[in-house]
Every structure is written in C-alpha cells, then in structure tokens.
Amino acid sequence: MISELKVQLRKAKKSLKKKIERIQYRLNHQFGSRKNSKVLDFDPKTLPFLDRESYSFKEIKKNISSFGDLPYDLEQKLNFFREYGYVVLENCLPQEAIDSVWNEIEYLTENHKQYDIDGLAHRFNDQKETPIRLIPQEKLKGVGTRFIDYHDSSIPAKKLITHPNLAPFLQASLSPNVAVFQSLIFRYSSQQDIHQDFPWVTTKIPSHLAAAWIPMEDVHVDAGPLFYYPKSHLMKKFDFGKTGILYDHEKSLFSPDDFSKYLTKTCAQNNLKKEVLLIKKGDILIWHGALAHGGMPINDIQKTRKSFVVHYSTTDGHPYHRRATKAEEKPDKYNGITVYSNPKLAHQKDLFR
C-alpha cells in the first residue's frame, strides 16, 4: 500500500513539473526570446525534390531508374501528390500477390507459437511489441492487433511493397535511393485519432518520409476506413516543446492528445475537409509524411479492414534497419528499393519465399 502511494506521488510530481514547464515554455515563446527555440519545420535543404519550388517532372525523370508501362500517368500522379499530400494509384498491385501475403498472415496466426515475429495486441503486455508466439491467438485475431515489420520474414511481402508499378513513384517522390524501414499489417481498422506520421515514425531526415496503405480486401464504409485531410501536409507544424516538431515521450512538453486537438483545429481554420478512403484491393494509397490522417470507428465488428501499411524513407534518411546500430554491408534490394534486414530477428528472415 505504501509503495503504491509512493508511485502515485512520483507520478503526480512528474505531472505537475511538466505542467509548470508547459506554462513557462508558452510564456517564453509568446513574450520572451526565441533565440534558442527549436526550428518548427523541415530543413529546406533536405527536402525531397518533389517538395521544392524548383521541382519539374522533366528534371526528376533524369534521376530515377528507367521504367516501363505503368497503369497510371506518373507525371499527373506526382503533381496531384505534390498539391494534395496523397494519391491513389488504381489497379497498381496484382491481387494474387496480395492474397499470397495475406495467406501467410493467416498461417502465422494459426501457428503463432512457432514464430518470434513481432506483434502488438490491444491491452496486452502494456502495449509493448511482443513476439507473436507469446500473444494469445484470440488477441492476434482481435481489433487493435498488428504484425510489426512482417516484410522482414517474407520475400513475397518484400516484392509486394517494392512492386515495379510502385517503385518509380516512390523514387520520384522521395529520392532515387528509397528504403523500406517499417511495416504494419492490420486485420481491423486502427481507429487511430488524427495524426501526422513524421513526429512518431522518425527518420534521420524528417522530411524523407512517405507511407503506403495497401488494402488486402475491398474497403467497406462500416469497417473503419482510413480518413485524411487533403493539403494538410502544407500546414504549420505543431510544437511539442523542447523537442520541436518531433515527439519524445520523456522530453516533449505536449502530448499526443494536444497534437490531435491542434490538427483538428488547424484543419478547420484552413477549411480543409476530411475525406474517407474507400478503395479496392489492387489499389494503393501513398501519403506524405506530414499528411493529417487517422482511422474511422468500426461500425460493424464483423467487417475486417485487412491492410498492409509501409513506411518508406531514403538511404540517407534511414541508413540502416531501425533495430540495428550500424549499416549492413550489402542490404537486399528489390526493384531498386533497399530493404534492410533485422539483425535481432535474423533467424526469422525470409521464412516465406
């Protein structure tokens, strides 16, 4: 009882200290010197060429790998992405390749006790990433669960997220030297509040970030579809206090809830309208690292929203696997895209071929 009281007192003291620091920070920011304040935007010198004023499709074509016929007009899609912060590439991925990867997920779920692949389950193990062999099967099949970096263990998954129809767009929108550095597989909607990716999904160069949302089935309106705010990637960045535009659980003065409120308010002030994503299996959504987005509530729990989310950076922005401490000598490459190997789960690499 006494020990619990001490824990509660420590938490209260820490919370009070942070509240005082917040007030001091806001007062200093409003009335004091801003000489030592953090820069609240991406470094213009490191912006991908697509995000620069000098962008031209003619120039970008000179720097990316040659490509064959695409099921979309690359210049048109890049211009749309540049203006709105997202784009849908229709009929971009073969459905049989998508089905193949999802069949692997079903197999893993049924035989999870044999695998160390990372997962995260709702209200399990303090929301920490955990080997799936330790997660109860009913949790793996439940809302709020995701498979982490599954592409490390599957060559078909690697080929899907670096598909020849996708690679040219990523190289043109980020850099010729694209790298995959994180992936998430969902069975149900994340139902996640409005957010931008770059404060949490951090890279060495924050502006070198884009994401893909691959539906593994047609998206139903009652399954908690993705939503986003077109043009929100151009909004002024949120200041987390002390850590600038990036979030650190221990150091940042302002919380994810403060961030969500800021995004909702700022989107409204800028008259940006929410759009809900209803796309088909075979389509793919690409969004800018600063696009405000989230997951709608699930209206029908019988409706799944199977999806594969992938975060891309560049070999400069993310020089090695996020679980590693140094670069690989010869990382894998698929269709010109670098795919690092997880040194901590080397025994789980490429289990599925």
DOGULUM-839662 format. One record per residue (C-alpha): z, x, y; residue in three letters. Coordinates in steps of 0.2 Angstrom, whole numbers, plus 5000, padded with zeros to 4 digits. Example, Ala and Ser with C-alpha at 12.3 -4.5 7.8 and 13.67 -1.06 7.14 Angstrom:
residues 2
503950624978ala503650684995ser
***
This chain:
residues 353
500050005000met500550145012ile498950245008ser497850095011glu498650065028leu498350245032lys496450225028val496350065038gln497250165053leu496050305052arg494550185052lys495250095067ala495550255076lys493750315072lys493050145078ser494050155094leu493550335098lys491650285095lys491850135107lys492550245121ile491150365118glu489950225119arg490650175136ile490650355143gln488850385137tyr488250225145arg489150265162leu488550445162asn486750385158his486750255171gln487650345185phe487850525180gly486750675177ser485350655164arg485050845163lys485750865146asn485150695139ser484050685123lys482150665125val481850475121leu480050485115asp478950585103phe478450755109asp476650735116pro476150905110lys476450855092thr475650685092leu474350645079pro472650655087phe472450465085leu473950435096asp473250545110arg472250495125glu470950615121ser470550535104tyr468750505099ser468150455082phe466650575084lys467950725085glu469050665071ile467650645059lys467350835061lys469050875055asn469350765040ile468650785022ser466950705019ser467050535011phe465850415003gly465550225005asp467250145010leu467549955008pro467949945027tyr467250025043asp468350175046leu468050185065glu468350005068gln469950005057lys470650165066leu470350085083asn471249925078phe472750035071phe472750135087arg472949975098glu474049865087tyr475049995076gly474549915060tyr472949875050val472549785034val471149875023leu470449725012glu469949754994asn470449934995cys471349964978leu470749924961pro471849784953gln471849864936glu472650014944ala473949914952ile474349814936asp474449984926ser475850044938val476749884938trp476749884919asn477550054919glu478949974930ile479249834918glu479349954903tyr480550064913leu481649904917thr481749864899glu482050044893asn483050104908his484450184898lys483250324894gln482750374912tyr483550474926asp482350404939ile483250354955asp483650174959gly484650074972leu485349904967ala486149774979his488049784978arg488149914965phe488850094967asn489250074985asp487350054989gln487050234983lys485450294975glu485850304956thr484950344940pro484250184933ile485050224916arg486650184924leu486150024933ile486349864923pro484749784918gln485149624927glu485349724943lys483649814940leu482849644939lys483849564954gly483549544973val483949694983gly483449824970thr482149964972arg481450114962phe481550264973ile480150394973asp479450324957tyr477750414960his478650574955asp478650514937ser476950434936ser475150504938ile474450334939pro475650294954ala475050454962lys473250414960lys473550234967leu474450294983ile473150434986thr471650324981his469950384988pro469750224998asn471450265007leu471450455009ala470150455023pro471050335034phe472750425032leu471850595036gln471050525051ala472650435057ser473950575054leu473150735050ser471850815038pro473450885029asn474350725023val475850725012ala476750595002val478650605005phe479450444999gln479050284990ser479950124985leu479549994973ile480249814975phe480249664964arg480849544978tyr480749544997ser481949675005ser482449535018gln482749685029gln483149655048asp481849705061ile481749895062his480650045065gln480450175052asp480550345061phe482450345066pro482950325047trp481450395037val481550565046thr480250705046thr480250875054lys479050805067ile479550625070pro477850565076ser477050625059his477450465050leu476450315043ala476850195029ala475850095017ala476349925009trp475449894993ile475649714986pro475749714967met475349524967glu474649404980asp476049374993val476749194994his477449125010val479149075002asp479349254994ala480049335009gly478449415016pro478349565027leu478349525046phe477849645061tyr477649645079tyr475849705084pro475849835098lys477749865096ser477350045092his477050075110leu478750015116met480050125124lys481150205111lys482950155108phe484350275112asp485550295098phe486650405110gly486950595106lys485550595093thr484250525104gly482850415096ile483450465078leu484950395069tyr486350485061asp487750385053his489150505058glu488550565075lys487550415083ser488550305095leu487550155092phe487250055076ser485849985066pro486349815072asp486249875091asp484549945086phe483949775079ser484549675094lys483649795106tyr482049775096leu482149585096thr482549585115lys481249715119thr479849625109cys480249465118ala480249545135gln478549615131asn477949455125asn477549525108leu477349395094lys477949405076lys476649405063glu476949365045val475949465032leu475149365018leu473849475009ile473149484992lys473349614978lys472049744981gly472349745000asp473449865008ile474349865025leu474550035034ile475850035049trp476350165062his478050245060gly478550155076ala477949985072leu479449855073ala479449755056his480549685043gly480649565028gly480749375030met482049275020pro481749225002ile481449035002asn481149014984asp482149134972ile480849104959gln479549194969lys479449384967thr478649494980arg478149644970lys477649784981ser477449974982phe477950054999val477450235003val477950345017his476650475022tyr476850625034ser475950795036thr476250965028thr476851015045asp477950865047gly478650875030his478451045022pro479251015005tyr479950874994his481450785003arg482550834988arg482051014989ala482651155001thr481051255001lys479251234999ala478351234982glu477051374979glu475751264973lys476151074976pro475050944967asp473550874977lys472650704974tyr471150664984asn471650794997gly473350724999ile474850834995thr476150764983val477750864981tyr478750874965ser480650834965asn481550994959pro483150894955lys482150774943leu480950904936ala481250834918his480650664924gln478950724932lys477350644926asp478150544912leu476750414913phe474950484913arg
***
